[in-house]
Amino acid sequence: METKVLYISYDGILEPLGFSQVFGYLKILSESCSITLISFEKPQDLMDIEKVSKIEKEMVRFQIDWIRKTYHNSPTLLATLWDVLTGFCSSLRIITFTRIDLIHLRGYVPMLMALLIGKFSSKKLLFDMRGFWPDEKVDRGAWTKKSLIYKTFKYLEKVFLFNADFIVTLTKASKEYLLNEDLVKFKEKIYVIPTCVDLLSFKVQKEFKNTLPEVINFVHLGSVDTAYDINPVFQLFRSFNTRFTSKLHFINRDKKEYIERKAKEYNLIEQEYEVVSCTQEEVSNLLSTMHFGVFYLNENFSIQASFPTKIAEFLATGTPFICNNFNKDIKEFCSDNEVGILLNSSNFEITIDEAIKVLKQPISPKRCREISKTMFDVNEGAKVYKRIYNLVSMDEGMR
């Protein structure tokens, strides 16, 4: 029996993250499931009529019923509560007039909607938690641990975990934490799916040789603040650049002035770095010209539940990466494979020597791509979601 799924995402499909991490899975899952998607889109994205029309056609192509809601962000608390209310009303209408077997909830705010829905329905719930969101807010400076909103969502987190029939996390470390703290009673309830990408959107267009290139290109992709610290990135680059001719590239949409200010602090000249803004399609082409991805995540409690999408994007283009030892999963990944280098911040020379060793291995780009197929292919991630969906379908069929 075909599983009918109501999928609620607080991330917009019109944004790169939502398009990659929501629609990327749903177009695969729609082959065997009937899917209704509620997403919250930012007003500026909804004004792009051409983009909306393009994605609407994609939704029709994959037979996904797409219900667009407008995302509100000001004033923060009232705006979120309004979105919760509108999401609840739309969801209640759907489950009242349509057969729904499972409600797939991406994040904490959609899960709050599900709790309200639960007062009127006993549908199976999949809590796709993505990370420890309340603690991320604290660790990234948006909330404090003493604030009412933090305490409220920490309480709700326990309620969400208790009421969810299935839970998806990004890391094995977060699964281990939830079980050790008795926040989840049964390990069979939790599934780990790291952030994956559509490999067809990324190509390997480079090769490493036994000799070093004239210029070694480093790339930092995405956010440069809150969760990330670019100071160690600049420090590593400065050390690297004293031994080898190098260039540091930033792919970033809205922090150009901040990056340029930091570059001046580290005495980088114009020829040694650049800041570019790319479309999702252009990212793949640019990454294919890079020798190393590089980033540094702030180490804190919430980071144990994170596994950045950029890792999958780097590897999909045959690009090894350098990062800090931010959680157990990345430490295990780097020790088991030869495509990720853990930054030794107390001795950059060790990191540089390891990077040169990787750069001199002609097989490195191929190995990166092979590992991305094994661990970070969206088709592999979708298989896990399919297993969950099928469990629901089997359960419904036995009733």
SULCORRA-V829087 format. One record per run of one state. SS is the DSSP state (H for helix, E for strand, C for the rest). FROM is the first residue (numbers start at 0). TO is the last residue. If there is no record, write none. Layout:
# SULCORRA-V829087
SS/FROM/TO ; SS/FROM/TO
This chain:
# SULCORRA-V829087
C/0/1 ; E/2/8 ; C/9/14 ; H/15/28 ; C/29/31 ; E/32/41 ; H/42/45 ; C/46/47 ; H/48/60 ; C/61/62 ; E/63/70 ; C/71/74 ; H/75/96 ; C/97/100 ; E/101/105 ; C/106/106 ; H/107/116 ; C/117/122 ; E/123/127 ; C/128/131 ; H/132/138 ; C/139/146 ; H/147/162 ; C/163/164 ; E/165/168 ; C/169/170 ; H/171/179 ; C/180/185 ; H/186/188 ; E/189/191 ; C/192/195 ; E/196/196 ; C/197/197 ; H/198/200 ; C/201/214 ; E/215/220 ; C/221/226 ; E/227/227 ; C/228/229 ; H/230/240 ; C/241/244 ; E/245/250 ; C/251/254 ; H/255/264 ; C/265/268 ; H/269/271 ; E/272/275 ; C/276/278 ; H/279/286 ; C/287/290 ; E/291/293 ; C/294/295 ; E/296/296 ; C/297/300 ; H/301/304 ; C/305/307 ; H/308/315 ; C/316/318 ; E/319/322 ; C/323/326 ; H/327/335 ; C/336/338 ; E/339/341 ; C/342/346 ; H/347/358 ; C/359/362 ; H/363/374 ; C/375/375 ; E/376/376 ; H/377/397 ; C/398/398
